[in-house]
């Protein structure tokens, strides 16, 4: 009879210990995952550069894009489209005060929607509709 009581008492002591060990393990794993993201170990998140761009008819059948302020744009990271068709990207990085001219895919005598997109993030940097006068 004494052995039966002793076996029942031994079984009860194991369950709380296992429960505590599991809770500690879950807490440690959760803290490690949260800590890795808080400390930036989880990977870098690239943000779309912020820039103020103005676009206008240059009088020669093209469009001039002027960078009026904000982040410098890396030429290899931006894609410029006119009415959905790929156009001229700048040949160098563009900072405040710089300009570049779009001649490719510009429709003279009509409105042209120009979009400047940051390719690594897919974010829109600037968009404008420009009416280009015919040069003839």
N, C-alpha and C positions, 0 to 999 in steps of 0.2 A: 504494500500500500504506500509506503514511504517513497518508493521509486517512482510510482505513478505521479505523485504530487511534485516531486523534484523535476520530472520530465516536463510537466505542464509549466512550471515556473521558468525553466530554461528556454522554452519556446517563446514565451512572452518577451523576454529580454532581448531577443534578436531583432524583432520588428522595429522597435523605436530606434535602434542603432543604425539599421539599414536606412530607415527614413531620414535620419539626420545626415548620414553620409551622402545620400542622393541629393538632398536639399543643398548641402554645401557644394557639391560638384556642379549642380545647375547654376548656383550663384556665381561660382568662379568662372564658368564658361560664359555666362551672360555678361559679367563684368569685363572679360577679355574682349568680347565682340564689340561692346559699346565703347570701350576704351580705344580700340584700334580705329574706329571711325572718328571719335572725338579728337584723337591726336593726329589724324590725317594719314594714318598708315593704310587705310582702306583704298587709297587711290586719289589722284588729283582730279579735280573737277574743273574743266576749262570753261571760262565764261566768255560770252560774246562781247567783243570790244564795243564801247559806247563812243559814238562820234556823231557830230553834227555835220551833215553833208548838204550842200545846195547844188542843184542841177539846173542848167540853163542852156538855151540855144546859143551856140558860139558864133552865129552869123555866117558860117562857112559850110553849112549842111551837117554839122556835128553837134555833139553835146559836151559841154564842159562840166566836170564834176569838181567842186571845190570843197576841201576839208576845212571847216570853219572852227573846229574845236573838239576836244575829247581825246580819246586814246589814239596812238599811232597805229595805222593799219599795215600789217605785214602783207606785201603784195602777193606772196605765194599762198596766203590763207584766204584771200577774197575772190569771189566769183561775181562778175558783173554781167547782167542780162538786160537786153532791150527787147521788150515785148516777148519775153520768154526765150529769146535766142541769145546764146553766149556772145559776149562782146569783148572789147578790149579791156584787159585789166592793166593797172599801172605797172610800169617796168621796175619801179623801185618802191620802197616803203613810203607810205603817205602819212604825213603828220599835219597838224594845224597850219594853215596858210598855203599848203600845197594844192595843185590842181592837176587834172589829167583830162584828155580829150577822148571822147568815144566817137569813132567814125564807122565802125563795123555794125551792120544791121540797123542803122538809123534810117527811119522812113521820113524823107523830106515832105513837107506839106501836110503832115498829120501829127497826131499826138503819139508820143513814145513813152511807155512805162519803163522806167529804169529802176532796177533792183540791185543793191549791193549786199551780198550775203557772205557771212563768215563761214567758210566750208567746214572747219573742224567741229563746230557746234551746230551748224545749220541755222544760226540766228540771223535775223534781218538787221543789217546795220542802217540802211537807208533806202527809201523808195520815193519816187516822184514821177509825175507825168509831165513831160516836156513837149511843147509844141515846137517843131522845127520848121522854120520857113524854108521854102524852096529857094535854091541859089540861082536858078535860071530865070 
